[in-house]
Amino acid sequence: MRLVVQNDKSRSRRRGAAPGRRRRVTALGCGAAVLASTALFTGCSGSGPHASRPAAGQGATGHAAPDPRAAEHARMVAAAKRWGLDEVPLAPPPPPKVKPHITARAGFEVDHQEDWGLPPVFTTVPTRNKVVFLTIDDGSEKDPRFLQMMRDLKVPYTAFLSNYLVKDDYGYFRKAQSYGNTLNNHTLTHPYLPGLSYEEQKHEICGMQDIMRKQFGKRPAVLRPPYGNYNQDTLVAAKSCGIKYAPIWNEEVYVDHWEYREDDQRLRRGDIVLTHFRGRSDWDGTMVDDMRRFLNKVTREGYAVARLEDYL
């Protein structure tokens, strides 16, 4: 296994005729209809069996009815162009009706992983769908353009939040949540958890659960241990705090490069991809630049971005 280390501090209506004229037209029309044999079939109202009707796909005015799918495609093409993407991101398939069975990745288990029912640590979700999952950690950078970009492009993501970085602007993440994205636990202060006692680890995880409930409405069932580091105490504490899953990642994307856990350095179906809420103070670019790199690559390789929680 190749270790991937987080780089936390790296770089007309038509108007009607006048009433008098309208009555005259009606009288003349019906008088003529009484004398004409065809009036037996058509009547004066124009509602007989041979009356003119809009063709299929047309509205009452005879104009083609708008195609909502074409309109949405045009909107997405415009959004991709506006945000500098090479292509429109692929739409993910519907969430699976039967959720995949998630287990700890081989070699990532701890003692009593199964018999104690501890949250599994995993880097890839078992699925035949050609999807990857975007996860974003910490919460340091709060770029409003990033929120708008992802909303415009309909790209879902999961945020893992650390309180010491988000407490100055919970509203930013509530907005992200209101756009349909999921907020999860990344501890209070982002410590190296295996270096703490069991009680200290429990405080970091359960304490963040309480803040998530107060600020965002619920205690999440998903935790990412900082730096991807954990031990048995971490998972026992996490379970006691209501955590069911502890996903880490298989690839990490930065504003200027990718890093891979696997030696063949390629994406796989169901891979979890990590990036961070970071900007120019840490990187040579913005979160928008980072997402442009991420989306161009996954779209070029035929992957859609799905919501992680839809598969858990």
Disulfide bonds with the S-S distance in Angstrom:
Cys206-Cys241 1.74
